[in-house]
Amino acid sequence: MGAKRTDMHKLQEVVRLHRLGTSSRTIARQLRMGRDTIRASLDAIRKAGLLDGEPSDLPDLDVLRALIEEHVPSKQAPQQVSSVDRWRGQIEKLRGRGAGPTAIHDHLRLQESDYVGSLSAVKRLCARLDRDRGPEATDVAIPVLTAPGEVAQVDFGYVGKIYDPERGVLRKAWIFVLVLGFSRHMYCEIVFDQKAETWLSLHVHAFKSFGGVPKMIVPDNLKAAVVRAAFAVDDDPVIHRSYRELAQHFGFQIDPAPPREPKKKGKVERGVRYVKGNFFKAWESVDIHEDRRQLQRWNDEIAAKRRHGTTGRAPIELFEEEERGALLDLPKKRWELVLWKKVRLHTDSHVQIDGAFYSASWHCLHQELWAHCTPHSIVLYHGDRHLRTHGRVPRGQYSTFEDDLPEHRRDLRHRSRQFWVDRVRMIGSEVEKLAQEVFGSDDVVSKLRRVQAIVTHLESFPARRAKAAARRARHFGCTDYASIKNILKKGIDLEPLPEESRREWSKGSQFARQPAEFDFAEPKE
């Protein structure tokens, strides 16, 4: 055994046993050491004149270490040069950036065509580099001491599939855990998703369970809580707007944990492991409702009353004695679920939220909007500019403000014949009769689009001219959109119509001419 591997405490015991007259064979058996190692060590100590003496007066550890390093050379590995030593510089650089041995090995395989090293060799070299580097300040885990009511940590943990009686199937399930940093008292609940509304509701359940609110909450970087993680001290995390509103309502602050830093929320990490390893390993799942009841009972009777390894006290005792009174009071105003969603204004000038459709100004077509959603209302924003406030409508229905649609096209969305008949009635009976004639001109093909075009065009003129144009169009049987548009464009509607009696003669065809239009000359004698 090499000197570096020799335990100096064991070597002291070797000297003590030797002074007591114990044989090398017996010493080797008792201390589980090699006889060659014992013999070489005793020879080095004998040369220094320290082998004999009283069993209770043993050489110091530092003295023994110096003797062994000087007289008992360490065994050298058969191969002194690493097989990946050629790429040592690259490995050191990648290791300094935080890359693991597997990532380094894969990088070299991909980028270096002549790389022939093994993963084991890279691991050994990385271990040697880490030993040579020694510990750094960032390797030290600083225990964070929190005052009562100051901090809580929250996280999710996957617990497998649980039966959902509503759907009749097994579904993936997660355990939500919120741990109070001082007392280690916790709230836990089983859920089927990690949606924003679930995340927010679980916080409210926890606050009600504790009867108060912690001053600061440290969430993991899941999407429902933190949209963009804080990678540096001066980098401001983008907190999900819904979570921000929850914090404002209950009065707590949010301190997102850095990404890939589980030690920054170690209390809840251990809490999740404890729940999974204690309750879920022993409990045979029935369905989510029964599992939730049993989890609550376990939390109240087992987890809350256990002796915690760090505090040495039961979490519920510390909570009741010191932490409950330090929590923020629950707000008197009832919390209403508020969700912020990013939505896109589609071609029909509506956004879709929960299967229903809500209008916004067509000038924002195809742009992303923010939707402030409550159980009773939908408020749409373009950036920070308020666009429209809607009341909630059932799935599949539309909530539309006429002003959100282009002025000359907004009425085209109405596809009811009666709507357009009622509308033209407001202009006058002549226009109503015109619309009825157009609708009745074909029993097979719908004439709705023609009526829409005619009516919207007539509405852009004074009622007097619209009625005159409709009267002339009916008089001459020119009920298509182009003819009516031409009548108004040329001002023909301002001219008087021929006598109605003359029209009776030509009812058979709109191209027939009146008798007065013919020149009947007197016959010559």
Secondary structure, DSSP 8 states (H G I E B T S, - for coil): --GGG--HHHHHHHHHHHHTT--HHHHHHHHT--HHHHHHHHHHHHHTT-SSS-TTS---HHHHHHHHHHHS-----S--S-TTGGGHHHHHHHHHTT--HHHHHHHHHHH-TT----HHHHHHHHHHHHHHH---GGG--------TTTEEEEEEEEEEEEEETTTTEEEEEEEEEEEETTT--EEEEEES---HHHHHHHHHHHHHHHTSB-SEEEE-S-TTTEEE---STT---EE-HHHHHHHHHHT-EE----TT-GGGGHHHHHHHHHHIIIIIHH-----HHHHHHHHHHHIIIIITTS--TTTSS-HHHHIIIIIGGGSB---SS-----EEEEEE--TTSEEEETTEEEE--GGGTT-EEEEEE-SSEEEEEETTEEEEEEE---TT-EE--GGGS-TTTGGGG---HHHHHHHHHTT-HHHHHHHHHHHTT-SSS--HHHHHHHHHHHTTS-HHHHHHHHHHHHHHT--SHHHHHHHHHHTGGGS----HHHHHHTTT-TT---GGGS-------
